[in-house]
């Protein structure tokens, strides 16, 4: 695999403590419906007090069960950017790019350049995994890094139709949020997950914090965190 110059297509930001989520579903016209379209980004400890961090990137959020699964575009590089000193400039990068049915991961290392342009860091391999189809495949390396790439059910809960009704001033009388003890499954005033059963194309990395190193970045609560965001980069 040769180094390739890439151009950022879309990015989203999340600050990591225990679990923080950013959502950005199908609203980028030039990337909508492709694996360049970032839907959600999750970063969290797999268990409380764990010495590992999980990064989960959901792409192409409109993959429905009755349609063919999408595929990862081989011209798209996904980058997980990690800020360790609080200046919102990436100090470390984890990269993922597909080739011939496998997802290849690189990092976590300092990028050769920050901002919009990036290079595939072929000299810093993290591991690879077969892209899953019907059965989930997880590869764990000798360094304790677990990798996954493939379709997963969309974890984002959103009542799209009630949202449109609310912002249009047409919410039904007595509307109850999901989980309301007075709501019932057949109550048309109860929130429902419009995208239940829909899928995304997901990239997941779990790795020891020793690979990420120390962080001095702080969140609003004064907790030490990794500040992290995702970009999808298209080959020039």
N, C-alpha and C positions, 0 to 999 in steps of 0.2 A: 504494500500500500504506500503510495507516494504522498508527500505533503501537499495539501491543497489550500489555497487561499479561499476564505469564506467570508460572506457578508451577512451580518445579523438581519433576521427577518422580523422577529417579535420577541419581546421579553416581558416577564412579570416578576414581581418582587415579593418576598416573604421574609420575615424575621423569625429565626428559629429559637424557641425556648423548649417547651415540651411538644406542643403541636400547634402550628399556625398554618393557615391555608390561604391561598390566593386563587381566585377563579376568574376565567376570562374566556367564556364559551362562544365559539363561532361568531366572533365579531370583527375579524380581520379579513377583509374581502379578498386580498391577494393570496392568503394561505388557507382560507376556509375549506374544509373537506380534505385537507392533506395532513401529512404528519409534521408539517411545519407549524400547524395551528395548535398553540398551547391552550389546553383547557384548564387544568388544575396542576398545582405544584404543592406537594406535602413534604415536610421535613420534621422528623420526630425521633424520640428515643423509642426503641421497640418495647422496652419495659422501663418502669420508673427506676432511675439510678443506673441504667445500663451504660456500659462504656462504648456502645455503638451508636451510630446515627443512621437513619434510613432517609433516603431521598427518593421520592416517587413522583415521576413526571407523567401526566396524562395528556396525550396528544389526540387530535382528530376526534372530537367528542360526539360526532353524529354517526357512529357505527352501530346500527340497529341489528337486533338478533336475526331478523328475517332477510337481511341483506348480507352480501359477501363481506367478510372482514376486510378492513383496509390493510395496506402494507406500509412498511417504513420506506420512505423515499431515500435511495442511496445517495442523492445529492444534498441531503439535509444532515447537518451535524447538530446534535443537541448538546448544549453546554450547561452544566450546573456550576454557577459562579459563587465563590465563597469569599466573603470579606471577614478577616480575622481581627482588624484593628479599628473598625467603626467608621472608616472614611468613605464607605460605599463604592469602593474600587476593588475589583476582584484581586485577592491575593493568591487564591488557588482556583483551579478549574478541574472539573471532571467532565470528560467528553464521552459521547456515545455516537457511533455511526454504523449503519448496517452495510453488510456486504454478503451476497450469496447465501441468504438464509441465516446469517449469524449477526449478532450485535457485538461490536468490539468497543471496549471501554479503555480509556486512557486517563492518567492522572493518579492521584491528586497532586498536582505540581503547579508552581507559579507559571502563568501564561507567558508566552513570548511577547505578546502585546495585549493591552487592555482595550476595552471599548468595543467598537463595531467589528473589527477584523480579527480573525483567528486562524491558526494553523492546526491541523491534526497532529497531535503530539505523539508521533509513532515511536519515539524513543522512551516513552513512559507508559508501557502497557499495564493495564490494571487487570484485564481478563476478558473473556468472551463467553457468550452463551448462545445456544441455538434459539432462534425466535420461535416462541410457542405458537401453536395453532389450537387444536382441540384440548390438548393436555398441557398443563403448566410445567415448564422446565426451569429449574433453578440450578445455577452452577455456583459452587463455593470454592474459592481458591485456597491455596496453602496459606495465604496471609489472612484468612478469615473474612474475605470479601464475598458477599452473596450478590448474584446478578440475575436479573429477569428482564425479558422484553417480549411483549405480545399483547393480545387483547385481554382486557379485564372489564368487569362491570363498572360502569360509571358510579363513583361513590358520592357524587355531588347531588344533594337533595334540593329540588327546586320545583315549586308549583308554578309553572310557566303561565297557565291560563288564569289562575287567580291573581298572579302578579299583574298581568295586563288589565284584569278587571279592577284591581285596586287603583292602579295609576290612572285608569280611565274613569274613576269615580263610579264604577259599576259593581263593586264588591257586594255579594249577597248579604242580606240581613242575617245577623247571627253567625257570621263567619267565624270558625274556630281554627286556631293553629293546630298543626300536627301535634299529637300527644295530649290534646285536651281531654281530660277524663270524661267529659260529657259528650264527646264525639263518638260516632259509630262508623263502621266501614261503609255503610250505604247512605251516609249523610252527605248530601251534595254541598254542604257548607263547610266540610272538613278539608283541610289541605291534603293534597296527594302529591306524590313524587312523579311528575310528568315524565321524567327520564328513567324511571324504574325499568330495568331490563336492557337499557341502552349500554353500549360499550365504548371504551376508549382504547387507543393503542398506548400501552404503558411501558415505561422504562423505570426500573427500580434498582437501586444500589443500596446495600447495607454494608457499612464498613466500620472498623474500629476507629475511635477518635484519635488514636495515636497516629493514624495516617493523615488526619486533618490537622494535627498539631494543636498548640495552645491558641486561645483566642483572648483578646482584651476588649473586644466589642461588647457593648452593654445595650440592653433594651430599656424601655421606659420604666420598668420595674426595678432597674438596677441589677438585673441578672446577667451573668456572662453568657453570651450566645454567639453562634455563628450566624452572620447575616448572609442570606443566600437568595439568589434569584436564578431564573432559567432564561436562556436565549436559544432560539433555533436559527441556525446559520445556513444560508444557501450558497452553493458553489457559484463563484463568479464565472 
